[in-house]
């Protein structure tokens, strides 16, 4: 592919060779948001377009709001890696991937600039309109790959996006005292927690035992929906926030 017309008006096109055909779907029904986790936006852009990397994304949003499209929305970019959501293990085939320039946790994680977030919102709104993507299908890389990935992280302003019509958000319940489910806990409360996390979409076994996998998924949930404290412990705040989210999904 030598070039293509951008799906998003105003985006610069820089073609990545790292893409393929979507499998089993005609169009995406999910957006997955990432951060680049590299020292600079130019380095990330080059890596996503390097055949050696074998990774790509549909879009990259620089800190100044400049948007680069590397793969057509009709094609399958290689951004999610080993991942799953609602039992689907081929997230790449059903999603549009957006890389957001930020050095990430290992290189000086910082707040996302307003101009960058405004560009992300505009981009997402266009994708949502083109493909009729539901709010609950706008997700973090850490949602579809808990533990393996933690981006875009606890500083990402999900509420700002939701206020602009992008994604599903509920107000986190206040953090306070009370019982906590942790590794080693067992029984009906754990089974219910796992069931709710699975219902929302996380890949988690419903065993009734609070194991490391459960703690990892709880941390992923907290990073997106209760970011003030990300510790993998299912405290009252975490559980109430999860109930609020499931109720909003059912509404």
C-alpha positions as CSV (number, residue, x, y, z in Angstrom):
1,X,0.0,0.0,0.0
2,X,1.6,3.3,-1.1
3,X,-0.9,5.5,0.5
4,X,-4.6,6.1,1.3
5,X,-7.1,8.8,2.1
6,X,-7.3,9.3,5.8
7,X,-10.5,8.2,7.6
8,X,-10.2,11.1,10.0
9,X,-10.2,14.5,8.3
10,X,-7.0,16.4,8.9
11,X,-4.9,13.4,9.9
12,X,-1.5,13.0,8.3
13,X,-1.0,9.6,6.6
14,X,2.1,7.7,7.3
15,X,1.6,4.1,6.1
16,X,2.7,1.3,8.3
17,X,3.4,-2.1,6.6
18,X,2.2,-3.9,9.8
19,X,-1.4,-4.7,9.1
20,X,-3.7,-7.3,7.6
21,X,-7.3,-8.2,6.9
22,X,-9.9,-8.2,9.7
23,X,-10.9,-11.7,10.6
24,X,-14.5,-12.7,11.0
25,X,-15.9,-9.1,11.2
26,X,-16.8,-6.6,8.5
27,X,-16.0,-3.5,10.7
28,X,-14.6,-2.6,14.1
29,X,-16.9,-2.3,17.1
30,X,-14.4,-1.3,19.7
31,X,-11.8,1.4,20.3
32,X,-8.6,0.5,22.4
33,X,-6.6,3.4,23.8
34,X,-2.9,3.0,24.5
35,X,0.0,5.2,25.5
36,X,3.2,4.9,23.5
37,X,5.6,4.3,26.4
38,X,8.6,5.6,24.4
39,X,10.9,8.5,24.9
40,X,9.3,10.6,22.2
41,X,6.4,10.8,19.8
42,X,8.7,10.6,16.7
43,X,10.4,7.5,18.1
44,X,7.0,5.9,18.6
45,X,5.8,6.8,15.2
46,X,8.9,5.4,13.6
47,X,8.6,2.1,15.6
48,X,5.0,1.6,14.6
49,X,5.9,2.0,10.9
50,X,9.0,-0.2,11.1
51,X,8.4,-3.7,9.6
52,X,10.9,-5.1,12.2
53,X,8.7,-4.1,15.1
54,X,5.7,-6.2,13.9
55,X,3.4,-3.7,15.7
56,X,1.2,-0.9,14.5
57,X,-1.8,1.2,15.4
58,X,-4.5,2.8,13.3
59,X,-3.7,6.2,14.8
60,X,-1.1,8.1,16.8
61,X,-2.0,11.3,18.6
62,X,1.0,13.6,19.4
63,X,1.1,15.8,22.5
64,X,0.3,18.9,20.4
65,X,-2.8,17.2,19.1
66,X,-1.4,16.3,15.7
67,X,-2.9,13.0,14.5
68,X,-1.1,10.5,12.2
69,X,-3.0,7.6,10.6
70,X,-0.9,4.5,9.8
71,X,-3.5,1.8,9.1
72,X,-6.9,2.2,7.4
73,X,-9.8,1.6,9.8
74,X,-11.0,-1.1,7.4
75,X,-7.8,-3.1,8.1
76,X,-6.5,-4.9,11.1
77,X,-3.7,-3.2,12.9
78,X,-1.4,-5.0,15.3
79,X,-1.8,-3.1,18.5
80,X,-3.5,-5.2,21.2
81,X,-1.2,-8.2,21.3
82,X,-2.3,-11.1,23.4
83,X,-5.7,-9.9,24.7
84,X,-9.3,-10.7,25.2
85,X,-12.7,-9.0,25.8
86,X,-16.0,-10.7,26.4
87,X,-14.5,-13.9,25.4
88,X,-13.0,-12.6,22.1
89,X,-9.3,-13.3,21.9
90,X,-8.8,-11.5,18.6
91,X,-9.2,-7.9,19.8
92,X,-7.2,-6.6,16.8
93,X,-9.8,-7.8,14.4
94,X,-12.7,-6.0,16.1
95,X,-11.0,-2.8,17.2
96,X,-9.5,0.5,16.2
97,X,-6.2,1.1,18.1
98,X,-5.1,4.6,19.1
99,X,-1.7,5.3,20.4
100,X,-1.4,8.4,22.6
101,X,2.1,9.9,23.0
102,X,3.2,9.7,26.6
103,X,6.5,8.3,28.0
104,X,4.6,6.0,30.3
105,X,5.3,4.6,33.7
106,X,8.9,3.6,33.0
107,X,10.1,6.8,31.3
108,X,8.4,9.6,33.3
109,X,4.6,9.1,33.2
110,X,2.9,12.5,33.1
111,X,-0.5,14.1,32.7
112,X,-1.9,14.2,29.1
113,X,-2.0,17.7,27.7
114,X,-5.4,19.3,27.1
115,X,-4.7,19.8,23.4
116,X,-3.8,16.1,23.0
117,X,-7.0,14.9,24.8
118,X,-9.1,17.3,22.7
119,X,-7.7,15.6,19.6
120,X,-8.3,12.2,21.0
121,X,-11.9,13.1,21.7
122,X,-12.5,14.4,18.2
123,X,-10.9,11.4,16.7
124,X,-12.9,8.9,18.8
125,X,-16.1,10.7,18.1
126,X,-15.6,10.3,14.4
127,X,-14.7,6.6,14.8
128,X,-17.8,6.1,17.0
129,X,-20.0,7.8,14.4
130,X,-18.6,5.8,11.5
131,X,-18.8,2.4,13.1
132,X,-21.6,3.0,15.7
133,X,-19.4,1.9,18.6
134,X,-21.2,1.7,21.9
135,X,-19.8,3.6,25.0
136,X,-18.8,0.4,26.9
137,X,-16.7,-0.6,23.9
138,X,-14.2,2.2,24.4
139,X,-11.5,0.6,26.4
140,X,-7.9,0.8,27.8
141,X,-5.2,-1.5,26.6
142,X,-4.9,-2.5,30.3
143,X,-8.6,-3.7,30.1
144,X,-8.0,-6.1,27.3
145,X,-4.6,-7.3,28.5
146,X,-4.7,-7.0,32.4
147,X,-1.3,-7.3,34.0
148,X,0.6,-7.5,30.7
149,X,-0.3,-3.9,30.0
150,X,-1.1,-0.9,32.2
151,X,-1.7,1.8,29.6
152,X,-3.0,4.4,29.2
153,X,-2.8,4.4,33.0
154,X,-4.4,6.0,36.0
155,X,-3.7,9.6,34.8
156,X,-5.7,9.2,31.7
157,X,-8.8,11.5,31.9
158,X,-11.7,9.0,31.2
159,X,-14.3,11.4,32.7
160,X,-13.3,14.1,30.3
161,X,-13.8,11.7,27.4
162,X,-17.2,10.5,28.8
163,X,-18.4,14.1,29.3
164,X,-17.7,14.6,25.6
165,X,-19.6,11.4,24.6
166,X,-16.7,9.0,24.4
167,X,-16.8,5.9,26.6
168,X,-18.8,4.9,29.7
169,X,-17.9,6.4,33.0
170,X,-19.4,6.2,36.5
171,X,-18.3,8.3,39.6
172,X,-16.0,6.2,41.7
173,X,-17.3,5.4,45.2
174,X,-15.5,7.1,48.0
175,X,-12.5,5.2,49.5
176,X,-13.1,4.4,53.1
177,X,-12.8,1.7,55.7
178,X,-14.5,-1.7,55.6
179,X,-13.9,-5.3,54.6
180,X,-11.5,-6.1,51.8
181,X,-11.2,-9.1,49.5
182,X,-7.6,-10.1,48.8
183,X,-5.5,-13.0,47.8
184,X,-6.6,-16.0,49.9
185,X,-10.2,-14.8,50.2
186,X,-12.8,-17.3,49.1
187,X,-16.5,-17.9,48.9
188,X,-19.6,-16.3,47.5
189,X,-18.4,-12.7,47.7
190,X,-15.4,-13.6,45.6
191,X,-17.5,-15.5,43.1
192,X,-19.9,-12.6,42.7
193,X,-17.0,-10.1,42.2
194,X,-15.5,-12.4,39.5
195,X,-18.9,-12.8,37.9
196,X,-19.4,-9.0,37.7
197,X,-15.9,-8.5,36.2
198,X,-16.5,-11.2,33.7
199,X,-19.9,-9.7,32.8
200,X,-18.3,-6.4,32.2
201,X,-15.9,-8.1,29.8
202,X,-12.7,-8.9,31.6
203,X,-11.1,-12.3,30.9
204,X,-11.3,-13.9,34.4
205,X,-12.2,-17.4,35.6
206,X,-15.1,-17.6,38.1
207,X,-13.6,-19.9,40.8
208,X,-14.7,-18.3,44.1
209,X,-11.0,-18.0,45.0
210,X,-9.2,-14.7,45.1
211,X,-6.0,-15.6,43.3
212,X,-3.3,-13.6,41.5
213,X,-5.4,-13.4,38.3
214,X,-8.3,-11.9,40.2
215,X,-6.0,-9.3,41.9
216,X,-4.5,-8.4,38.5
217,X,-8.0,-7.9,36.9
218,X,-9.2,-5.9,39.9
219,X,-6.1,-3.6,39.5
220,X,-6.9,-3.2,35.8
221,X,-10.5,-2.3,36.7
222,X,-9.3,0.2,39.3
223,X,-6.8,1.8,36.9
224,X,-9.7,2.7,34.5
225,X,-12.6,3.3,36.9
226,X,-11.2,3.9,40.4
227,X,-7.7,5.3,39.7
228,X,-7.1,7.1,43.0
229,X,-5.9,3.8,44.5
230,X,-4.7,0.9,42.3
231,X,-3.7,-2.0,44.5
232,X,-5.6,-5.1,43.4
233,X,-7.6,-5.2,46.6
234,X,-11.4,-5.4,46.3
235,X,-12.4,-2.9,48.9
236,X,-15.9,-1.5,49.4
237,X,-15.1,1.4,47.0
238,X,-14.0,-0.9,44.2
239,X,-17.0,-3.2,44.6
240,X,-19.5,-0.3,44.7
241,X,-17.9,1.3,41.7
242,X,-18.1,-2.0,39.8
243,X,-21.8,-2.3,40.7
244,X,-22.4,1.2,39.5
245,X,-20.7,0.4,36.2
246,X,-22.7,-2.8,35.6
247,X,-25.9,-0.9,36.5
248,X,-25.0,1.8,33.9
249,X,-24.4,-0.9,31.3
250,X,-27.8,-2.5,31.9
251,X,-29.6,0.9,31.9
